[in-house]
Amino acid sequence: MLCIMPLAKNEVNCIVAWNEGKDAAFLMQWSGIRYVYPITEEQITGRLNTSDGADYKIFSIKLDERLIGTIELMRIDLKAKRASVGRFLLDPALTGNGYGTKALKQFVKSVFNETPVTTLDLTVFDFNKSAIRCYEKTGFIKASETVRPNGWIAIQMEIKRKT
């Protein structure tokens, strides 16, 4: 059974392990400027410690009680009824098996059912084809794209709550 719940401090070591052997570009693609290469447990734990009252929430993705990924609800703006999905990471040993799409669909459903948020957005780079497929299967559509200073093409996608 797949479930999504708040990330526990004793789970951050898995995120660090999933980033081992990856370069600074991978971390930038996955986390933006929030984390500094190389990622450490202290960086993640520091964000967990300040998440009360913050505009983000960090979640774990579990399969039969085993941590298989993490995802964040960010830039939560309840007045505008918008939020962003970000820092979505799966155990690299499990990618390509449909878990990402299942987890994202469940995450989107729970955000729309449990919060006043009516629009979710995310940013993905054009070269991350597997992530784009996952987002499209979940119902996200391309809203715009921009070229970042490093030359990467960032695609903004969004999904709206069905009424």
C-alpha positions as CSV (number, residue, x, y, z in Angstrom):
1,M,0.0,0.0,0.0
2,L,1.3,3.5,-1.0
3,C,0.9,6.3,1.6
4,I,2.0,9.8,2.0
5,M,2.7,11.3,5.4
6,P,4.9,14.0,7.0
7,L,8.6,13.2,6.7
8,A,10.2,12.1,10.0
9,K,13.6,13.2,11.1
10,N,14.8,9.6,11.1
11,E,14.1,9.4,7.4
12,V,16.3,12.2,6.1
13,N,19.3,9.8,5.8
14,C,17.5,8.1,2.9
15,I,17.3,11.4,0.9
16,V,21.0,11.9,1.4
17,A,21.7,8.3,0.3
18,W,19.6,8.8,-2.8
19,N,21.8,11.8,-3.7
20,E,25.1,9.9,-3.2
21,G,27.1,9.8,-6.4
22,K,25.1,12.6,-8.0
23,D,26.6,15.9,-8.9
24,A,25.7,19.5,-8.1
25,A,23.6,19.8,-11.3
26,F,21.4,16.9,-10.1
27,L,20.9,18.6,-6.7
28,M,20.1,21.9,-8.5
29,Q,17.6,20.1,-10.8
30,W,15.9,18.4,-7.9
31,S,16.0,21.0,-5.1
32,G,16.6,24.3,-6.7
33,I,18.6,26.7,-4.5
34,R,17.2,25.3,-1.2
35,Y,20.0,22.9,-0.6
36,V,23.8,23.3,-1.0
37,Y,25.9,20.6,-2.7
38,P,26.6,18.1,-1.2
39,I,23.3,17.7,0.5
40,T,23.5,16.7,4.2
41,E,21.1,15.4,6.8
42,E,21.5,18.7,8.7
43,Q,20.2,20.7,5.8
44,I,17.1,18.7,5.5
45,T,16.5,18.4,9.3
46,G,16.9,22.2,9.5
47,R,14.0,22.6,7.1
48,L,12.0,20.1,9.1
49,N,12.6,22.0,12.3
50,T,11.3,25.3,10.7
51,S,8.3,23.9,8.8
52,D,5.7,24.9,11.4
53,G,4.1,28.1,10.1
54,A,6.3,28.0,7.0
55,D,4.8,28.1,3.4
56,Y,5.9,24.5,2.8
57,K,5.4,20.9,4.1
58,I,7.7,18.0,3.5
59,F,6.2,14.5,3.0
60,S,7.5,11.0,2.8
61,I,6.2,8.5,0.2
62,K,6.0,5.0,1.7
63,L,5.3,1.6,0.1
64,D,4.2,-1.0,2.6
65,E,5.8,1.2,5.4
66,R,9.2,1.4,3.5
67,L,10.3,4.9,2.5
68,I,10.5,5.1,-1.3
69,G,10.4,8.9,-1.9
70,T,9.8,12.4,-0.7
71,I,7.7,15.3,-2.0
72,E,7.0,18.8,-0.9
73,L,4.0,21.1,-1.0
74,M,5.6,24.5,-1.3
75,R,4.7,28.2,-1.7
76,I,1.4,27.5,-0.1
77,D,-0.9,30.5,-0.5
78,L,-4.3,29.7,1.0
79,K,-5.6,33.2,0.1
80,A,-4.9,32.6,-3.6
81,K,-5.7,28.9,-3.2
82,R,-2.4,27.9,-4.9
83,A,0.6,25.9,-4.0
84,S,3.6,24.3,-5.8
85,V,4.8,20.7,-5.9
86,G,8.5,20.3,-5.6
87,R,11.5,18.3,-4.4
88,F,9.8,15.1,-5.7
89,L,12.4,12.4,-5.4
90,L,12.1,8.6,-5.6
91,D,14.6,5.9,-4.5
92,P,16.6,5.6,-7.8
93,A,16.3,1.8,-7.5
94,L,12.5,2.1,-7.9
95,T,12.2,4.6,-10.7
96,G,10.5,3.5,-13.9
97,N,8.0,1.2,-12.1
98,G,5.0,3.6,-11.9
99,Y,5.4,4.5,-8.3
100,G,6.1,8.2,-9.1
101,T,2.8,8.5,-11.0
102,K,0.8,6.7,-8.3
103,A,2.4,8.7,-5.5
104,L,1.8,12.0,-7.4
105,K,-1.8,11.2,-8.2
106,Q,-2.4,10.4,-4.5
107,F,-0.6,13.5,-3.4
108,V,-2.6,15.8,-5.7
109,K,-5.9,14.1,-4.7
110,S,-5.1,14.6,-1.0
111,V,-4.1,18.3,-1.4
112,F,-7.3,19.0,-3.3
113,N,-9.4,17.1,-0.8
114,E,-7.8,18.3,2.4
115,T,-6.9,21.9,1.7
116,P,-8.6,24.9,0.0
117,V,-5.9,24.8,-2.7
118,T,-7.5,24.7,-6.2
119,T,-4.4,25.0,-8.4
120,L,-1.1,23.2,-8.1
121,D,1.9,24.0,-10.2
122,L,5.4,22.7,-10.6
123,T,8.6,23.3,-12.6
124,V,10.4,20.7,-14.5
125,F,13.4,20.9,-16.9
126,D,12.8,19.9,-20.5
127,F,15.5,17.3,-20.4
128,N,13.7,15.4,-17.6
129,K,11.5,13.4,-20.0
130,S,10.5,10.7,-17.4
131,A,9.3,13.4,-14.9
132,I,7.4,15.2,-17.6
133,R,5.6,11.9,-18.6
134,C,4.8,11.3,-14.9
135,Y,3.3,14.8,-14.5
136,E,1.3,14.5,-17.7
137,K,-0.1,11.1,-16.6
138,T,-1.2,12.8,-13.4
139,G,-3.0,15.6,-15.3
140,F,-0.6,18.4,-15.2
141,I,-0.5,20.5,-18.4
142,K,2.2,22.9,-19.7
143,A,1.5,26.5,-18.7
144,S,4.7,28.2,-19.9
145,E,8.4,27.8,-20.2
146,T,11.5,30.0,-19.5
147,V,15.2,29.7,-20.1
148,R,17.2,29.9,-16.9
149,P,20.5,31.7,-16.7
150,N,22.4,28.4,-16.9
151,G,20.6,27.7,-20.3
152,W,18.2,25.1,-18.9
153,I,14.6,25.3,-20.2
154,A,12.2,25.3,-17.3
155,I,8.7,24.1,-18.0
156,Q,5.9,25.3,-15.7
157,M,3.0,22.9,-15.4
158,E,-0.2,23.1,-13.5
159,I,-3.3,21.1,-12.6
160,K,-6.6,22.5,-11.3
161,R,-9.0,20.9,-9.0
162,K,-12.0,19.5,-10.8
163,T,-15.2,21.1,-9.8
